[in-house]
Amino acid sequence: MAYKGLLISPITSSFTGVQNIGAPGLGCWRIAHYVNQVLTSYQIPESIKIDVLDVDLTPQKLESTDFTRYQVVGISVLNDTMINTIRFINS
């Protein structure tokens, strides 16, 4: 069985008012690449496919994302944006 995971990059400027976190959310992209490319080379029977939702690149996708198709949803734990990300997800 293949599992689907979604990583949500830091929700910044237009959603939280945090204008500049100092760097793009590369951590989510690096984790997704590692899982999708490197781990699959080990041919693990229970595979997982990771998608990344980077709302700074595609803000319209946040509202239209069907979270129910993912078994795991991870959020950025960046201190400056974490509270607003959690509030958004719970709304």
C-alpha positions, -999 to 999 in steps of 0.1 A, spaced: 0 0 0 13 34 -9 8 62 16 3 98 7 18 126 27 16 164 25 40 189 39 28 225 42 56 250 40 56 280 64 24 301 59 37 336 57 29 371 44 -5 370 29 -19 346 55 -2 355 87 12 390 84 48 377 87 64 395 58 98 379 57 109 348 74 145 352 61 145 323 37 122 302 15 107 270 30 133 247 16 130 222 44 97 207 32 111 204 -3 142 187 9 123 162 30 99 154 1 128 149 -23 145 126 1 114 105 7 103 105 -29 137 99 -45 161 83 -20 139 61 1 122 46 -30 156 34 -42 156 10 -11 124 -6 -25 105 -4 8 73 -24 5 52 2 23 61 32 1 51 68 7 47 97 -17 51 132 -4 36 163 -19 45 199 -8 21 227 -5 41 259 -7 15 286 -2 39 314 -10 42 299 -45 6 289 -50 -17 306 -24 -49 296 -42 -41 259 -36 -44 262 1 -82 266 0 -87 240 -27 -65 212 -13 -83 180 -4 -66 171 29 -87 139 32 -66 122 5 -35 122 27 -27 99 55 -1 123 70 -2 161 69 29 179 83 32 216 89 63 238 93 72 243 129 90 276 122 85 296 154 74 328 137 46 312 117 36 281 137 8 296 158 -9 311 127 -5 279 107 -22 259 135 -50 285 138 -55 283 100 -56 245 99 -81 244 128 -104 270 112 
